[in-house]
Amino acid sequence: MRKILFILCLAISFSTGVSGQSSFDYSVELVPVSISGLPGLHSYTWAQHDGKWLILGGRLDGIHARQPFNAFPQSDNNTELYVVDINTLQFWSASINNLPIGISEQLQSTNMNFYQDSDTLFIIGGYAFSETMNDHITFPNLLSIQVSPLIDAIVEGLQIAPYFKQITDDNFAVNGGHLGKIGSTFYLVGGHRFDGRYNPMGMATYTQTYTNEIRKFKIDNSGSQLSYSDYSAIADPIHLRRRDYNLLPQIFPDGTEGYTISSGVFQINVDLPFLYPVDITETGYTAITSFNQYLNNYHSAFTCLYDSSANEMHTLFFGGISQYYYENGIFMMDNLVPFVKTISRLTRHADGSLEEFQLPIEMPEFLGASAEFIPYPLASGQHSEIIKLNSLSQDTTLIGHIYGGILSPDRNPFSSNQTNTTNASPGIYAVYLLKNQP
C-alpha cells in the first residue's frame, strides 16, 4: 500500500495541539498580496533593507524533471536581480549578464546557502549549469554583496558590479545546506556537492557527495578582497547527512543561542526524510533522536518566535513536502513524500522537551516548498532571525511575508512524471499573528 494510516500507534509521540495551545496563545492568518508582473521563483536567495527585499538566484520552473536531459534546464535559471518594495507593492530588476562570468554563473544557481549579516549578504555554493565548465556543477564560491547600495543601484538603474566580491575554494562547493552565524563564526551546515545531470535512478550522469559536516569559519569582508580563516569541520555521516531541510534559529532554555536542523533528506538506507532534529551551539551538536517531527519535512517557508515569559521557542512551518500529513482529520503516511498544505508548529518548552502541533488552518494550495518567509522588520527588527513575541503589543501583527515556492496541482507530480504541471509561484502571502481573545 502506498499510504498507511497511523492513529493509535502515534498518539503517544505526536500531539495535535489540544493539550499545549495555551502556551502559544495566537492564531495565524494568511492574506494574499498581489504585485503585478512579479515573476514566480523558488529556491532563491534573499536579503532586505528598509522595507525592500533583494531577491536573487533560484528557478523559474517547478519541481525538477526526472529525465537528465530535462532536469534543471539553463533556460529556467533566474538571471535577474529583483528589488521588491512590499509596502508600495512595486518591484525593479537588473540583469546579471553584465557581471563577471564567475559571479553571474553563481548568481543564477539554485539552493544557495546564504546569511544576511547586517548590511552584507554572504552566499555560498549553489547548483546550476555552468557555461564555463559546460556542465551542471555545484559552485565552489563564497560571495559577498553590499545589500543597501545594491538595492539603491537597481532601483535607480545604476551599475551593480561594484557591490560584489567573490573567492573560490572547494570548501564552499555546497548546495542544499544552510549558512548561519553564532557569535563571530559562520556555520555551513549540511548540504551536498552535486555535479552533473540529475536523474532519480542512480545512473552515471552525476557525482554526489554529502558533506556530512558542520563547517565553521570566520569571514573578513573589510578590504577589497574577500577572505576566510579559522576553518574547521565537524563530521558525522549519521546525524549530519542532511540537505533540503530547514535550519531554525533558536534561543535554548538556558539562554544559549544556536540552531536546530529540522528534518531534511535522505536517510542512508532509504529515500525518506529524517524525522529527528539536531541542535547546534558553539560548543557542538546534539541529535535529539528521542523526538520525531512528522510534519513539514523538506525546505519550506518558516518563521521562529520566542516567548521570553514562558521561555519557549516556537517555529511555524508553512506547507512544503512531507512524509506525513492530515487528510480529513486522519493522520496519513505516504512514502512517496508528497506536497502538503500543512501549517504546523514545533515548540521547545522551558524544560527542553519538544512538541509538534498541527494548526487549524492550511496553505490555500499545495504550496510552500522551496519558498521563503521574509520577516517584516517592524515585527522582527531589521536583521533579527527570531521574532520576540513579548514585544508584540498589538492584537494583530504583520510578522512577515511568504513569497514564491513550488506550486503543485496535486500531491505527487514527481512520482507520476507530471513535473511539467508544477511551476514557480509568483504569489505573496502576508502572515499575521492574532492574539487569541479570552
PyMOL commands that set and color helices and strands:
alter all, ss='L'
color gray80, all
select helices_A, chain A and resi 8-10+21-23+68-70+74-76+101-107+147-156+161-163+377-380+389-391+419-421
alter helices_A, ss='H'
color red, helices_A
select strands_A, chain A and resi 3-5+26-33+45-49+52-56+80-85+90-95+113-117+120-124+127-130+135-138+140-146+164-173+178-182+185-189+192-196+206-210+213-220+227-235+246-251+257-262+278-281+284-287+301-307+312-321+324-327+330-334+339-348+354-362+366-369+372-375+386-388+396-403+406-408+423-424+428-435
alter strands_A, ss='S'
color yellow, strands_A
deselect
rebuild
show_as cartoon
